[in-house]
Structures are given as C-alpha cells and as structure tokens.
C-alpha cells in the first residue's frame, strides 16, 4: 500500500543481503529506485491477522513490515511466497544485528 496515497500498487522488491537493504521499484524493468527499507530500521515483520490493511486485494496474503518511521503493508502472490518473503526479511533484519557489536 502506498505511503502518501493509501492505494494498492504493484511493486518489484529486491532483497540485498550485502547492502542490507530491501529496495523496491515500480516494476522489474525499472532502474530508478522507488524506495528502500534498511535492515536496521526494521522493527517487526508480521502477518496482518487483524486485517488492518484497508481494502487489501487479498487479506489472507497481507503482511506488515514495521520500521522506525513507517508501517508497510504488503501482499504476496501466494501463501508460500508470503512465508518466504517474511522469513527472508526477518532473517535479514536479525542478521544485521550481528554487525552492531
């Protein structure tokens, strides 16, 4: 779901463990970065069990990525894709804390 205008838009996400970022683009052919989430900013990743995402195109596949300054609502293409993305984001964010000491 969009940040300023609360409507649902498809985005292409790229997970980069080396840069410790979760970046997104308008589509997979776009080269201009639309936004980025830094691992160190991620506080929580969870399934939207309360159905708080307004007008989600698929509530059962909606999950949330909470950062210091924003709550991102995301919808996966399938249940397995949702589990994989959530696991990868949590693992990447937790992995970041290993470098903090």
C-alpha positions in Angstrom: 0.0 0.0 0.0 1.3 3.4 -0.9 2.8 5.7 1.8 1.2 9.1 1.0 -1.7 8.0 -1.1 -3.3 4.9 0.5 -4.0 2.9 -2.6 -2.6 -0.5 -3.6 0.2 -0.6 -6.2 2.3 -3.5 -7.5 6.0 -3.1 -6.8 9.1 -5.1 -7.6 11.1 -5.8 -4.5 14.8 -6.6 -4.3 16.4 -8.1 -1.2 20.2 -7.3 -0.9 21.9 -9.0 2.0 25.3 -7.4 1.2 23.9 -3.8 1.2 21.5 -4.8 4.0 18.6 -3.3 2.1 15.1 -4.2 0.9 14.6 -2.0 -2.2 11.5 -1.5 -4.4 10.8 -0.3 -7.9 7.7 0.4 -10.0 8.4 -2.9 -11.9 11.2 -5.4 -12.6 12.3 -3.4 -15.7 12.6 -0.1 -13.9 16.1 1.1 -12.9 15.0 4.2 -10.8 14.6 3.3 -7.2 11.1 3.9 -5.8 12.1 3.4 -2.2 14.3 1.5 0.2 14.0 -0.1 3.6 17.2 -0.5 5.6 17.6 -3.6 7.7 18.5 -1.6 10.8 15.2 0.3 10.5 13.0 -2.9 10.6 11.4 -3.4 14.0 8.8 -6.2 13.1 7.6 -8.4 10.3 4.2 -10.0 10.9 1.0 -11.4 9.3 -1.8 -8.9 9.2 -4.1 -11.1 11.3 -6.2 -8.1 12.4 -6.9 -7.3 8.8 -5.9 -3.7 9.4 -4.7 -3.1 5.8 -7.6 -1.1 4.3 -9.1 -2.7 1.2 -6.3 -5.2 0.7 -6.6 -7.0 -2.6 -6.0 -10.3 -0.7 -6.3 -10.0 3.1 -5.2 -13.6 3.7 -1.8 -12.8 1.9 -1.2 -9.5 3.6 1.7 -8.9 5.9 3.4 -5.9 7.5 6.9 -4.6 7.8 7.2 -2.1 10.6 10.1 0.3 10.6 11.0 3.2 12.9 9.0 5.7 10.7 6.5 3.7 8.7 4.3 0.6 8.5 4.5 -1.1 5.1 1.5 -3.3 4.1 2.5 -5.9 1.5 0.5 -8.6 -0.3 2.2 -11.7 -1.6 1.3 -13.6 -4.7 0.7 -16.9 -2.9 0.8 -18.3 0.7 4.3 -19.9 0.1 5.6 -16.6 -1.3 4.4 -14.7 1.8 6.1 -17.2 4.1 9.3 -17.0 2.2 9.3 -13.1 2.0 8.5 -12.8 5.7 11.3 -15.3 6.6 13.8 -13.6 4.4 13.0 -10.1 5.7 13.1 -11.2 9.3 16.4 -13.2 8.8 18.0 -10.3 7.0 16.9 -7.8 9.7 18.1 -10.0 12.5 21.3 -10.8 10.7 22.0 -7.1 10.7 22.2 -7.0 14.5 25.2 -9.3 14.4 27.2 -6.4 12.9 26.2 -4.0 15.6 28.5 -5.3 18.3 
